[in-house]
Amino acid sequence: MKLSFNCVACGSVAFVLLSFLIFQTTKPTPVTELSKLTPLNLIQTVSFEAPISKVSNENNLGIVKEKPASGRFVEIEGGFMVPYTATIPGSKIQFVMVPIPGGKFTMGSPDDEDDRRDDEGPQFEVVVEPFWMGKYEVTWLEYKKYMQLDRVFKALNGKGLRKVDGDNEIDAVTAPSSLYDASFTYSAGEADDQPAATMTQFAAKQYTKWLSLMAGDFYRLPTEAEWEYACRAGTTSAYYFGDDPDDLEDHAWNIETSDDERHPVGELKPNPWGLHDMYGNVAEWVLDEYSEEGYDHVKSGESVSTDQAFRRPTKLYPRVIRGGSWELEPEDCRSAARLGSDDKEWKYEDPNYPKSPWWYTDSPGLGVGFRFIRPLKTPDVKVARELYWDADVESIVDDAKNRIRDNGRGAYGIVDEALPKDISELTDEDR
């Protein structure tokens, strides 16, 4: 394992911290404890090789010992991964996670695939570890619970609670600012069962941090390789149902079938592993940086892990979005199809300066949403775990601080398992 840091910590302090992280052999620290043990400056990590990971599932969520008599399951050492339904703490809002088996697949598209683009190759083999993935895209009902934190954090701060300072900033989650003009964000629908959309990758990552620290389980966006593996579900054709785009209408809301709106999740047929709307409805964020050169960071024909396949972002954009959306063409919904984000163009109508680090105002950003995963193996190294949640370039950090501290738009707050209780003690007007 190799860790590389860009931080102001130095000398013996850095050495002691790194030695602790690399050589500690105790059981994994619970998610709710991890950020308290990580100095703020170590978050500014620019590169690292695969972190040490262990199966960490103390409450056995989604794991049973006996083989299920029916339904989907994934056999693992000592038991079976099964679908599970979880509730967002402090609410009655539920989400469903589906087990995805470990295995190998060929990433990218072959040269002879119809509508193939140059950025979909060269193909290479990826070895994938088991994980759970959201059965559906994150809905407005779920995402608006996170959006409420803007007012909640401000109300709690006003009471002297959950204030962010230099000692606890690592524990903070940013709440997205209230919408500048809801007609942009909700133009294609805002029903509770429709997928949430128009959020930046940073906002989606912060959502997974918020949920993880409250729930005590580790959630994050998938890497691009994990997303394509789950989407293909063991298939090698252009779409998981075959190569004919005429059959797409049974599986995806796209420009030809959507009537210019997002649709309730789960209305169309799922893929072979039980995941709905992997094509269309909203395009989905993954963690990777996008390159027009495709997968030139991996040797063609090489077999790599998902971590080795992961192209870590080094700049604000472009980043990878997968699956196509309600306003994109059928060929954009293919399993290997990729879209690179463009924050400059997708925030063009945003009149604020700096532009929002949480929201897009222009298409195709209006069609971008996400779903998240929960790996069977969670990272042992605290720094590595934080990399999946927080800003990875300084411009995002600076813009968020500027909007929150100087303009009062958005908020910081400390998140842990006690947050729902603190929220419950606020008045309805506060919330």
C-alpha positions as CSV (number, residue, x, y, z in Angstrom):
1,M,0.0,0.0,0.0
2,K,1.2,3.5,-0.9
3,L,-0.2,6.8,0.4
4,S,0.7,10.2,-1.1
5,F,-0.4,13.4,0.7
6,N,-0.6,17.1,-0.1
7,C,-0.9,18.6,3.4
8,V,0.6,21.2,5.6
9,A,1.3,18.6,8.3
10,C,5.0,17.7,8.2
11,G,7.9,16.3,10.0
12,S,7.5,13.9,12.9
13,V,3.8,14.5,13.2
14,A,3.1,13.3,9.6
15,F,5.4,10.3,10.2
16,V,3.6,9.2,13.3
17,L,0.2,9.6,11.7
18,L,1.2,7.7,8.6
19,S,2.8,5.0,10.7
20,F,-0.4,4.6,12.6
21,L,-2.6,4.4,9.5
22,I,-0.4,2.0,7.7
23,F,0.6,-0.4,10.4
24,Q,-2.4,-0.5,12.7
25,T,-3.9,-4.0,12.8
26,T,-7.0,-3.5,15.0
27,K,-10.5,-4.1,13.6
28,P,-11.9,-1.5,11.3
29,T,-13.2,1.7,13.1
30,P,-16.9,2.2,12.7
31,V,-17.9,4.8,10.1
32,T,-19.2,7.2,12.7
33,E,-15.8,7.3,14.4
34,L,-13.5,7.5,11.4
35,S,-13.5,11.2,10.7
36,K,-12.7,12.1,14.3
37,L,-9.4,10.3,13.9
38,T,-8.3,11.9,10.7
39,P,-6.5,15.3,10.8
40,L,-8.0,17.8,8.4
41,N,-4.9,18.3,6.4
42,L,-4.6,14.7,5.5
43,I,-7.8,15.0,3.4
44,Q,-6.0,16.7,0.7
45,T,-4.8,13.4,-0.8
46,V,-3.8,13.4,-4.5
47,S,-3.0,9.7,-5.0
48,F,-2.9,6.4,-3.3
49,E,-2.9,2.8,-4.2
50,A,-5.5,0.3,-3.1
51,P,-6.3,0.8,0.6
52,I,-6.4,-2.2,2.9
53,S,-10.0,-3.3,3.2
54,K,-11.8,-5.8,5.4
55,V,-15.3,-7.2,5.6
56,S,-16.8,-4.9,8.2
57,N,-20.5,-5.6,8.9
58,E,-21.0,-5.8,12.6
59,N,-24.7,-5.5,12.5
60,N,-25.0,-8.1,9.6
61,L,-27.1,-5.7,7.5
62,G,-27.9,-7.5,4.3
63,I,-26.2,-10.7,5.3
64,V,-27.8,-14.0,6.4
65,K,-26.2,-17.2,7.5
66,E,-28.7,-19.6,5.9
67,K,-29.1,-19.9,2.1
68,P,-32.3,-18.1,1.1
69,A,-35.0,-20.4,-0.3
70,S,-35.9,-17.8,-3.0
71,G,-35.0,-14.4,-4.3
72,R,-31.6,-12.9,-5.2
73,F,-28.6,-13.6,-3.1
74,V,-24.8,-13.7,-3.3
75,E,-22.8,-16.3,-1.5
76,I,-19.9,-15.1,0.5
77,E,-17.6,-16.6,3.1
78,G,-19.7,-17.4,6.2
79,G,-23.1,-16.4,4.7
80,F,-25.1,-14.8,1.9
81,M,-25.6,-11.2,0.8
82,V,-29.3,-10.5,0.3
83,P,-31.3,-7.4,-0.6
84,Y,-32.2,-5.2,2.3
85,T,-34.4,-2.1,3.0
86,A,-32.9,0.6,5.2
87,T,-34.5,3.8,6.6
88,I,-32.8,7.2,6.5
89,P,-32.3,7.9,10.3
90,G,-34.8,10.4,11.7
91,S,-37.4,9.7,9.0
92,K,-39.7,7.1,7.5
93,I,-37.9,7.3,4.2
94,Q,-36.6,4.0,2.9
95,F,-34.2,2.9,0.2
96,V,-33.5,-0.6,-1.1
97,M,-30.1,-2.1,-1.7
98,V,-29.5,-5.1,-4.0
99,P,-26.5,-7.5,-3.7
100,I,-24.0,-7.5,-6.6
101,P,-21.7,-10.5,-6.9
102,G,-17.9,-10.3,-7.3
103,G,-16.4,-11.4,-10.6
104,K,-14.7,-10.3,-13.8
105,F,-15.9,-8.5,-16.8
106,T,-14.5,-6.7,-19.9
107,M,-14.9,-3.0,-19.6
108,G,-15.7,-0.8,-22.6
109,S,-17.1,-1.6,-26.0
110,P,-15.7,-3.6,-28.9
111,D,-14.6,-1.8,-32.1
112,D,-17.6,-3.1,-34.1
113,E,-20.4,-2.1,-31.7
114,D,-22.9,0.2,-33.3
115,D,-22.7,3.8,-32.2
116,R,-19.4,3.2,-30.4
117,R,-17.3,6.2,-29.6
118,D,-13.6,6.5,-29.2
119,D,-13.7,7.2,-25.5
120,E,-15.1,3.7,-24.8
121,G,-11.9,1.8,-25.2
122,P,-9.5,0.2,-25.3
123,Q,-11.2,-2.7,-23.6
124,F,-9.6,-4.4,-20.5
125,E,-10.6,-6.8,-17.8
126,V,-11.6,-5.7,-14.4
127,V,-11.8,-7.8,-11.2
128,V,-14.7,-6.6,-9.0
129,E,-15.4,-7.2,-5.3
130,P,-19.0,-7.8,-4.1
131,F,-21.1,-4.8,-3.1
132,W,-24.7,-3.7,-2.7
133,M,-26.1,-1.1,-5.0
134,G,-29.3,1.0,-4.9
135,K,-32.1,-0.8,-6.6
136,Y,-33.3,2.7,-7.7
137,E,-31.8,6.0,-8.4
138,V,-32.0,8.4,-5.4
139,T,-35.4,10.1,-5.4
140,W,-36.5,13.6,-4.6
141,L,-38.1,12.3,-1.4
142,E,-34.7,11.1,-0.3
143,Y,-32.7,14.0,-1.6
144,K,-34.9,16.7,-0.2
145,K,-34.3,15.2,3.3
146,Y,-30.6,16.1,2.7
147,M,-31.5,19.5,1.2
148,Q,-33.3,20.4,4.5
149,L,-29.9,20.5,6.2
150,D,-29.4,24.0,4.9
151,R,-32.0,25.4,7.3
152,V,-31.4,22.7,10.0
153,F,-27.7,23.5,10.3
154,K,-28.3,27.2,10.4
155,A,-30.9,26.7,13.2
156,L,-28.7,24.4,15.1
157,N,-25.7,26.8,14.8
158,G,-28.0,29.5,16.1
159,K,-28.5,27.4,19.3
160,G,-24.8,26.9,19.6
161,L,-25.0,23.3,18.3
162,R,-22.9,21.4,15.7
163,K,-20.8,24.5,14.9
164,V,-17.8,23.9,12.6
165,D,-14.4,25.0,13.7
166,G,-10.8,24.1,13.0
167,D,-10.9,21.2,15.4
168,N,-13.9,19.4,13.9
169,E,-14.1,20.6,10.3
170,I,-13.2,17.1,9.1
171,D,-16.6,15.8,10.5
172,A,-18.5,18.5,8.6
173,V,-21.0,17.9,5.8
174,T,-22.0,20.7,3.5
175,A,-25.7,21.2,3.0
176,P,-26.6,22.4,-0.5
177,S,-27.9,26.0,-0.8
178,S,-31.5,26.6,-1.4
179,L,-32.4,26.7,-5.0
180,Y,-31.8,30.0,-6.9
181,D,-34.7,29.3,-9.2
182,A,-36.6,26.1,-8.7
183,S,-38.0,26.3,-12.2
184,F,-34.6,25.2,-13.5
185,T,-34.2,22.3,-11.1
186,Y,-37.8,21.0,-11.1
187,S,-38.5,21.7,-14.8
188,A,-38.7,18.0,-15.6
189,G,-40.5,17.0,-12.4
190,E,-40.1,17.0,-8.6
191,A,-42.4,14.3,-7.5
192,D,-41.3,12.2,-4.4
193,D,-40.9,9.1,-6.5
194,Q,-39.0,10.7,-9.4
195,P,-35.2,10.6,-9.4
196,A,-33.5,13.7,-8.0
197,A,-31.3,15.5,-10.5
198,T,-29.1,18.6,-11.4
199,M,-26.8,18.1,-8.4
200,T,-23.0,18.2,-8.9
201,Q,-20.8,15.2,-8.1
202,F,-19.6,17.0,-5.0
203,A,-23.2,17.3,-3.7
204,A,-23.8,13.6,-4.5
205,K,-20.7,12.6,-2.6
206,Q,-21.7,14.8,0.4
207,Y,-25.1,13.1,0.4
208,T,-23.3,9.7,0.8
209,K,-21.2,11.1,3.6
210,W,-24.3,12.5,5.4
211,L,-26.1,9.1,5.1
212,S,-23.1,7.1,6.1
213,L,-22.3,9.1,9.3
214,M,-25.9,9.0,10.4
215,A,-26.6,5.4,9.6
216,G,-23.3,3.9,10.7
217,D,-22.8,2.0,7.4
218,F,-20.4,3.0,4.6
219,Y,-22.1,4.3,1.4
220,R,-20.4,6.0,-1.6
221,L,-20.8,6.6,-5.3
222,P,-19.6,3.7,-7.5
223,T,-16.4,3.9,-9.5
224,E,-17.0,3.8,-13.3
225,A,-15.9,0.1,-13.4
226,E,-18.3,-0.9,-10.7
227,W,-21.2,0.9,-12.4
228,E,-20.6,-0.7,-15.8
229,Y,-20.1,-4.1,-14.2
230,A,-23.5,-3.8,-12.3
231,C,-25.2,-2.4,-15.4
232,R,-24.0,-5.2,-17.7
233,A,-25.0,-7.9,-15.1
234,G,-23.0,-10.5,-16.9
235,T,-23.8,-9.5,-20.4
236,T,-21.5,-8.4,-23.2
237,S,-24.0,-6.9,-25.7
238,A,-24.5,-3.2,-26.3
239,Y,-27.4,-3.2,-23.9
240,Y,-28.0,-5.8,-21.1
241,F,-31.0,-7.0,-23.1
242,G,-29.2,-7.3,-26.5
243,D,-28.0,-5.1,-29.3
244,D,-31.3,-3.8,-30.7
245,P,-32.1,-0.2,-29.5
246,D,-35.7,-0.7,-30.5
247,D,-36.2,-2.8,-27.3
248,L,-35.0,0.1,-25.2
249,E,-38.5,1.4,-24.6
250,D,-39.2,-1.3,-22.1
251,H,-36.1,-0.4,-20.1
252,A,-35.2,3.3,-20.3
253,W,-36.8,6.7,-20.4
254,N,-34.9,8.5,-23.1
255,I,-35.6,11.4,-25.5
256,E,-37.8,9.2,-27.7
257,T,-40.1,8.0,-24.8
258,S,-39.9,10.4,-21.9
259,D,-42.1,13.3,-23.0
260,D,-39.5,15.7,-21.6
261,E,-39.8,14.6,-18.0
262,R,-38.3,12.4,-15.4
263,H,-40.5,9.4,-14.5
264,P,-41.1,7.6,-11.2
265,V,-38.2,5.1,-10.5
266,G,-38.9,1.4,-11.1
267,E,-41.6,1.7,-13.7
268,L,-39.7,-0.1,-16.4
269,K,-38.0,-3.5,-16.5
270,P,-34.9,-4.1,-14.4
271,N,-31.6,-5.5,-15.6
272,P,-30.8,-9.2,-14.8
273,W,-29.5,-8.3,-11.3
274,G,-32.6,-6.4,-10.4
275,L,-31.5,-2.8,-10.9
276,H,-34.0,-0.4,-12.4
277,D,-33.3,2.6,-14.6
278,M,-29.7,1.9,-15.2
279,Y,-30.4,3.2,-18.6
280,G,-32.2,6.6,-19.0
281,N,-34.4,8.6,-16.6
282,V,-31.4,10.3,-15.1
283,A,-27.8,9.8,-16.0
284,E,-25.7,8.7,-13.0
285,W,-22.6,10.1,-11.3
286,V,-19.6,7.8,-10.8
287,L,-16.3,8.8,-9.1
288,D,-14.0,8.9,-12.1
289,E,-12.4,11.7,-14.0
290,Y,-13.3,11.7,-17.7
291,S,-10.8,11.6,-20.6
292,E,-11.6,11.9,-24.3
293,E,-8.8,9.4,-24.7
294,G,-10.9,6.7,-23.0
295,Y,-9.1,4.2,-20.8
296,D,-5.5,5.2,-21.8
297,H,-4.5,4.9,-18.1
298,V,-4.9,1.1,-18.3
299,K,-3.0,-1.1,-20.7
300,S,-5.2,-2.7,-23.4
301,G,-6.0,-6.3,-22.5
302,E,-4.7,-5.9,-18.9
303,S,-6.5,-7.4,-15.9
304,V,-6.9,-4.9,-13.1
305,S,-8.8,-4.3,-9.9
306,T,-11.5,-1.6,-9.7
307,D,-9.1,0.6,-7.7
308,Q,-6.5,0.3,-10.5
309,A,-9.2,1.1,-13.1
310,F,-10.4,4.1,-11.1
311,R,-9.1,7.4,-12.7
312,R,-9.0,9.8,-9.8
313,P,-10.1,13.4,-10.5
314,T,-7.4,16.0,-10.6
315,K,-9.5,18.9,-11.8
316,L,-13.1,20.3,-11.4
317,Y,-14.3,18.7,-14.7
318,P,-14.8,16.7,-16.8
319,R,-16.0,13.8,-14.7
320,V,-17.8,10.7,-15.8
321,I,-21.6,10.3,-15.9
322,R,-23.2,7.0,-17.0
323,G,-26.4,5.5,-18.3
324,G,-28.0,8.3,-20.4
325,S,-31.0,10.3,-19.4
326,W,-34.6,11.3,-20.2
327,E,-33.2,14.0,-22.6
328,L,-30.5,12.0,-24.3
329,E,-30.5,9.6,-27.3
330,P,-30.9,5.8,-27.1
331,E,-27.3,5.3,-28.1
332,D,-26.3,7.3,-25.0
333,C,-27.9,4.6,-22.9
334,R,-25.6,1.7,-24.0
335,S,-23.7,-0.1,-21.2
336,A,-20.4,1.4,-22.3
337,A,-21.6,4.9,-23.2
338,R,-20.0,7.8,-21.3
339,L,-20.6,11.5,-20.8
340,G,-18.1,14.0,-19.5
341,S,-19.4,16.8,-17.2
342,D,-18.8,20.4,-18.2
343,D,-19.3,22.7,-15.1
344,K,-18.8,25.9,-17.1
345,E,-21.6,25.2,-19.6
346,W,-23.9,23.4,-17.1
347,K,-23.8,26.3,-14.7
348,Y,-24.1,29.0,-17.4
349,E,-27.5,30.3,-16.2
350,D,-26.3,30.5,-12.5
351,P,-26.0,34.2,-11.8
352,N,-24.0,33.8,-8.6
353,Y,-20.2,34.1,-8.2
354,P,-18.7,31.8,-7.5
355,K,-21.0,29.4,-9.3
356,S,-22.8,26.9,-7.0
357,P,-20.7,23.9,-6.0
358,W,-23.9,22.0,-5.5
359,W,-26.3,22.7,-8.4
360,Y,-26.4,22.8,-12.2
361,T,-28.8,25.1,-14.1
362,D,-28.4,23.9,-17.7
363,S,-28.8,20.8,-19.8
364,P,-27.6,18.1,-19.9
365,G,-26.8,18.8,-16.2
366,L,-30.6,18.9,-15.6
367,G,-30.7,15.2,-16.4
368,V,-27.9,14.1,-14.0
369,G,-28.6,12.2,-10.8
370,F,-27.1,9.3,-8.9
371,R,-27.4,6.0,-7.0
372,F,-24.9,4.7,-4.4
373,I,-23.3,1.5,-3.4
374,R,-22.2,-0.1,-0.1
375,P,-19.1,-2.3,-0.6
376,L,-18.9,-5.6,1.3
377,K,-15.3,-4.6,2.1
378,T,-15.0,-1.2,3.7
379,P,-11.6,0.6,3.8
380,D,-9.5,0.1,6.9
381,V,-7.6,3.3,6.3
382,K,-9.5,6.4,7.5
383,V,-7.9,8.7,5.0
384,A,-8.9,6.5,2.1
385,R,-12.5,6.3,3.3
386,E,-12.8,10.0,3.4
387,L,-11.6,10.3,-0.2
388,Y,-14.9,9.0,-1.4
389,W,-16.9,11.8,0.3
390,D,-15.1,15.1,0.4
391,A,-14.0,17.6,-2.2
392,D,-10.9,16.4,-4.1
393,V,-9.8,19.7,-5.7
394,E,-9.2,23.1,-3.9
395,S,-11.6,25.0,-6.2
396,I,-14.6,23.1,-4.8
397,V,-13.5,23.7,-1.2
398,D,-12.9,27.4,-1.9
399,D,-16.3,27.8,-3.7
400,A,-18.2,26.1,-0.9
401,K,-16.5,28.2,1.8
402,N,-17.2,31.4,-0.2
403,R,-20.9,30.6,-0.7
404,I,-21.4,29.5,2.9
405,R,-19.3,31.9,4.9
406,D,-19.5,35.0,2.7
407,N,-22.9,34.7,1.0
408,G,-24.8,32.7,3.6
409,R,-25.9,30.2,0.9
410,G,-25.6,26.6,2.0
411,A,-24.3,25.5,5.4
412,Y,-21.8,23.4,7.3
413,G,-22.7,21.1,10.1
414,I,-21.4,18.1,12.1
415,V,-23.1,14.8,11.3
416,D,-23.2,11.7,13.5
417,E,-25.8,9.2,14.8
418,A,-27.2,11.8,17.2
419,L,-28.1,14.3,14.5
420,P,-31.7,13.1,14.1
421,K,-32.3,13.6,17.8
422,D,-31.0,17.2,17.7
423,I,-33.2,17.9,14.6
424,S,-36.3,16.5,16.4
425,E,-35.9,19.1,19.1
426,L,-36.1,22.0,16.6
427,T,-39.4,23.6,16.0
428,D,-41.3,23.1,12.7
429,E,-40.4,26.7,11.9
430,D,-36.7,26.0,12.4
431,R,-36.9,23.1,10.1
